Amino acid sequence: MKFMSRIFTCTFSFLMVVALSTDLLQGQNVKTEATRAYNNALELAQNQNFIDAIDLYMEARELATSPDCEDCSELAQMATNQIPRVHYSRASHAFQQFQQSKSVEAVDDAIEYFQDAQEAGEEFGDDQVRDRSRSVIPQLYYNKSLVQYNSGNHEGALESLNRAIELNANYTLAYYQRGIVLNNTDGVSLEEAIDAFDQAIEVGERVGDSENVGRAQRRVRAELVYQAVQRMDNNQRTQAIELLHRAEEYQPNHVDVNYRLAQVYNERGNWEQAATYANRALQQETGGVADRAKIYFELGLAYQGQGTSMKQQACNAFENAAYGEFQGPAHHKLEYELECEGYASANGQ
């Protein structure tokens, strides 16, 4: 009886050892498979086979976190870390392809992949991937709008810009581009476009984006001056003056605004005001003789209009205006109309 008890005890101990050995072997096999999956995923990612790499990293993570995998916590963490990073690499690669093709299809792929990367960052605890992806997506919508705008799809461009602004309310450049698109879209009023530029200015000033604030201000000023010139050509001088003074609010003392004000006030016979703005334009002009000639010509007209008391100032202004396309008109003023000293006598010989 004692002998049978010893046999039973030995048999039970042997079975326990076999079971433990089998469990250990199984745990080692699982770790080996997890390691193999991880290494294969690494190679696939390096070869830009991102989808298969992500699948294998997921498999490695699943194996490494199973109860059968012994001493696998480090491997599980390594696989977990790689999943959002490969998603980000996939998205970055898609963006590079978009930069080469400049197609809507390519940028849509990049947007989708960065959204996947953002979700992977959130799911697997990679805040850097999550935040970088989140910040890139509005920029991609902005880039998409440029492609759409350049192809004449203004409606699509506006939708993309609105999406970019929805994702990043401080995106000054998107507001600015929205103004550009609106300003060149049929059926959209000038005021709607200016409202968009005003939003860009407001947002840019709030976030300290002085570069795009300046761009928006220059764009509005240029558009208002352009519209003012159109009114001048149609003899709508009052409206032209209103537009030019409005342009002053965006870029005070700008040479082109002052020059056009001198021009329109001369047309209206407001000589003193014309002279004031012409002198301001000369103070702001940084170009050469040709750039200054047209301003001097308006200054000459303003002084001539004020009568004989300002004759010498008019003569001096027209002398400075006698260059390029203004040379003939300026000499006519000097010789025939004002009979300035040194010109009238030459004409009489």
C-alpha positions in Angstrom: 0.0 0.0 0.0 2.8 2.4 0.9 4.5 1.4 -2.4 1.4 2.3 -4.4 1.2 5.6 -2.6 4.8 6.4 -3.6 4.1 5.5 -7.2 1.1 7.8 -7.2 3.1 10.7 -5.7 5.9 10.3 -8.2 3.5 10.1 -11.1 1.7 13.2 -10.0 5.0 15.1 -9.5 6.1 14.0 -13.0 2.8 15.2 -14.5 3.2 18.6 -12.8 6.7 19.0 -14.2 5.5 18.1 -17.7 2.6 20.6 -17.4 4.9 23.3 -16.2 7.4 22.6 -19.0 4.6 22.6 -21.5 3.3 26.0 -20.2 6.8 27.4 -20.3 7.4 26.2 -23.8 4.1 27.6 -24.9 4.9 31.0 -23.3 8.3 31.0 -25.1 6.6 30.1 -28.4 4.1 33.0 -28.0 6.9 35.4 -27.2 8.9 34.2 -30.2 5.8 34.7 -32.5 5.2 38.2 -31.0 8.9 39.1 -31.6 8.8 37.8 -35.1 5.6 39.8 -35.9 7.3 42.9 -34.4 10.4 42.5 -36.5 8.5 41.9 -39.7 6.4 44.9 -39.0 9.5 47.0 -38.5 10.9 45.9 -41.9 7.5 46.6 -43.6 7.3 50.1 -42.2 10.9 50.8 -43.4 9.8 49.8 -46.9 6.7 52.1 -46.6 4.3 49.1 -46.6 2.4 50.9 -43.8 -0.9 49.0 -43.8 0.7 45.5 -43.4 3.1 47.0 -40.9 0.3 48.3 -38.7 -1.5 44.9 -38.9 1.6 43.1 -37.8 2.3 45.6 -34.9 -1.3 45.0 -33.8 -0.7 41.3 -34.0 2.5 41.6 -32.0 0.8 43.7 -29.4 -2.1 41.2 -29.1 0.3 38.3 -28.7 2.5 40.2 -26.2 -0.4 41.1 -24.0 -1.9 37.6 -23.9 -1.6 35.7 -20.6 0.5 33.0 -22.4 3.4 35.4 -23.2 5.9 35.5 -20.4 8.1 38.6 -19.8 6.5 40.3 -22.8 5.5 43.6 -21.2 8.4 45.5 -22.8 7.6 44.0 -26.2 3.9 44.9 -25.8 4.8 48.5 -25.0 7.2 48.7 -28.0 4.5 47.4 -30.4 1.9 49.8 -28.8 4.3 52.8 -29.3 4.9 51.9 -33.0 1.2 51.7 -34.1 0.4 55.5 -34.0 3.9 56.4 -35.3 3.4 54.2 -38.4 0.0 55.8 -38.9 1.7 59.2 -38.8 4.4 58.0 -41.2 1.7 56.8 -43.6 0.0 60.2 -43.4 3.3 62.1 -44.0 4.1 60.0 -47.0 0.6 60.7 -48.4 1.2 64.4 -47.9 4.5 64.1 -49.8 2.6 62.5 -52.7 0.1 65.3 -52.7 3.0 67.9 -52.9 4.1 66.1 -56.1 0.7 65.7 -57.7 -1.3 68.7 -56.3 -4.5 66.7 -56.8 -7.7 66.8 -54.7 -7.6 63.0 -54.5 -4.1 63.0 -53.1 -4.9 65.6 -50.4 -8.1 63.8 -49.5 -6.0 60.7 -48.8 -3.6 62.7 -46.7 -6.5 64.1 -44.7 -8.0 60.7 -44.1 -4.6 59.2 -43.0 -3.9 62.1 -40.6 -7.3 61.6 -39.1 -6.4 57.9 -38.6 -3.2 58.9 -37.0 -5.0 61.3 -34.7 -7.3 58.5 -33.6 -4.4 56.1 -33.2 -2.6 58.6 -31.0 -5.7 59.0 -28.9 -6.3 55.3 -28.6 -2.7 54.2 -27.9 -1.7 57.2 -25.7 0.7 59.0 -28.1 -0.1 62.7 -27.4 2.6 63.9 -29.8 1.1 62.0 -32.8 -2.4 63.1 -31.7 -1.5 66.8 -31.5 0.6 66.9 -34.6 -2.0 65.2 -36.7 -4.7 67.5 -35.3 -2.7 70.6 -36.2 -1.9 69.4 -39.7 -5.5 68.6 -40.8 -6.6 72.2 -41.1 -3.5 73.0 -43.1 -4.4 70.2 -45.5 -7.9 71.6 -46.0 -6.3 75.0 -46.8 -4.0 73.3 -49.3 -7.0 71.5 -50.8 -8.8 74.9 -51.2 -5.8 76.2 -53.2 -6.0 73.3 -55.6 -9.8 73.8 -56.0 -9.5 77.5 -56.4 -6.8 77.3 -59.1 -9.0 74.8 -61.0 -12.0 77.2 -60.9 -13.9 75.3 -58.2 -14.6 78.3 -56.0 -17.5 76.6 -54.2 -15.4 73.6 -53.2 -12.6 76.0 -52.2 -14.9 77.8 -49.8 -16.1 74.5 -48.3 -12.6 73.5 -47.7 -11.7 76.8 -46.1 -14.7 76.8 -43.9 -13.7 73.3 -42.7 -10.2 74.5 -42.0 -11.6 77.4 -40.0 -14.0 75.1 -38.2 -11.0 73.0 -37.0 -8.8 75.9 -36.2 -10.7 79.2 -35.4 -7.3 81.0 -35.2 -6.2 80.1 -38.7 -5.6 83.6 -40.1 -4.4 82.5 -43.5 -7.6 80.5 -44.1 -9.7 83.7 -43.4 -7.4 85.6 -45.8 -7.7 83.0 -48.6 -11.5 83.0 -48.0 -11.4 86.7 -48.9 -9.4 86.0 -52.0 -11.9 83.4 -53.2 -14.9 85.5 -52.4 -13.4 88.5 -54.2 -13.0 86.5 -57.4 -16.3 84.7 -57.3 -19.1 85.9 -59.6 -22.2 87.2 -57.7 -20.3 87.9 -54.5 -20.3 91.5 -53.4 -17.2 93.5 -52.5 -18.5 93.9 -49.0 -18.6 90.1 -48.5 -15.0 89.8 -49.5 -13.9 92.7 -47.3 -15.8 91.1 -44.4 -13.6 88.0 -44.8 -10.5 90.1 -45.0 -11.6 92.0 -41.9 -12.0 88.6 -40.1 -8.4 87.7 -41.1 -7.2 91.0 -39.7 -9.2 90.6 -36.4 -8.0 87.0 -35.9 -4.4 87.8 -36.9 -4.2 90.7 -34.5 -5.5 88.6 -31.7 -3.0 85.7 -32.3 -0.1 88.0 -33.3 0.0 86.9 -36.9 1.3 90.3 -38.2 2.4 88.9 -41.5 -1.1 87.9 -42.6 -2.7 90.9 -41.0 -0.5 93.0 -43.3 -1.4 90.8 -46.3 -5.1 91.3 -45.7 -4.7 95.1 -45.2 -2.7 95.4 -48.4 -5.3 93.3 -50.3 -8.2 95.4 -49.2 -6.4 98.6 -49.9 -5.5 97.5 -53.4 -9.1 96.4 -54.1 -10.6 99.6 -52.8 -8.1 101.6 -54.9 -9.0 99.5 -58.0 -12.7 100.1 -57.4 -12.1 103.8 -57.0 -10.2 104.0 -60.3 -13.2 102.3 -62.0 -15.5 105.0 -60.5 -13.1 107.8 -61.7 -13.2 106.4 -65.2 -17.0 106.6 -65.0 -16.9 110.2 -63.6 -18.3 108.9 -60.3 -15.8 111.0 -58.3 -17.7 111.2 -55.0 -17.9 107.4 -54.8 -14.2 107.2 -55.8 -13.2 109.6 -53.0 -15.3 107.6 -50.5 -13.5 104.4 -51.5 -10.1 106.0 -51.3 -10.7 107.4 -47.9 -11.8 103.9 -46.8 -8.6 102.5 -48.2 -6.7 104.9 -46.0 -8.1 103.1 -43.0 -6.4 99.9 -44.0 -3.0 101.4 -45.0 -2.7 105.1 -43.9 -0.4 107.3 -46.0 0.0 104.8 -48.7 1.6 106.3 -51.8 -1.0 104.9 -54.2 -3.9 106.0 -52.2 -2.5 109.5 -51.8 -1.7 109.7 -55.5 -5.2 108.7 -56.5 -6.7 111.2 -54.1 -4.6 114.0 -55.6 -5.8 112.8 -59.0 -9.5 112.8 -58.2 -9.4 116.1 -56.2 -7.7 117.7 -59.3 -10.5 116.4 -61.4 -13.0 118.0 -59.1 -11.1 121.3 -58.9 -10.3 120.9 -55.2 -6.7 122.2 -55.8 -5.5 122.6 -52.3 -6.6 119.2 -51.3 -5.0 117.8 -54.4 -1.7 119.5 -53.5 -1.9 118.1 -50.0 -2.3 114.5 -51.1 0.3 114.9 -53.9 2.9 116.1 -51.4 2.0 113.2 -49.1 2.4 110.8 -52.0 5.9 112.2 -52.8 6.9 111.7 -49.2 5.9 108.1 -49.4 7.3 107.3 -52.8 10.5 105.3 -52.7 10.8 104.6 -56.4 12.8 106.4 -59.1 12.2 109.4 -61.3 9.6 107.6 -63.4 7.6 106.7 -60.4 7.7 110.2 -59.1 6.9 111.9 -62.4 3.2 111.1 -62.4 2.9 112.5 -58.8 4.8 115.7 -59.7 2.4 116.1 -62.7 -0.7 116.0 -60.3 1.1 118.4 -58.0 1.8 120.7 -60.9 -1.9 120.6 -61.8 -2.9 121.4 -58.2 -0.6 124.4 -58.0 -1.6 125.6 -61.5 -5.2 125.5 -60.5 -4.6 127.8 -57.5 -3.6 130.7 -59.8 -0.7 133.0 -60.4 0.3 133.0 -56.8 1.4 129.4 -57.1 2.9 129.7 -60.6 6.5 129.1 -59.6 5.6 126.0 -57.5 3.7 124.7 -60.5 6.6 125.3 -62.8 9.0 123.5 -60.4 6.5 120.5 -60.2 6.1 120.2 -64.0 9.9 120.3 -64.4 10.2 117.3 -62.1 7.3 115.6 -64.0 9.0 116.0 -67.4 10.1 112.3 -67.7 8.9 109.3 -69.7 5.3 109.4 -70.7 4.8 112.7 -68.8 7.6 114.5 -70.6 5.4 115.8 -73.5 2.4 116.9 -71.3 4.8 118.5 -68.7 6.7 120.5 -71.4 3.4 121.7 -72.9 2.4 123.1 -69.5 5.8 124.7 -69.0 6.0 126.3 -72.4 2.5 127.1 -73.5 0.2 127.3 -70.5 2.4 128.6 -67.7 5.2 130.1 -69.8 7.7 129.3 -67.2 11.1 131.0 -67.1 13.5 129.4 -69.5 10.7 127.7 -71.4 8.6 130.5 -72.9 11.5 132.3 -74.4 12.8 129.1 -76.0 9.4 128.6 -77.5 9.3 132.1 -78.9 12.6 131.8 -80.8 
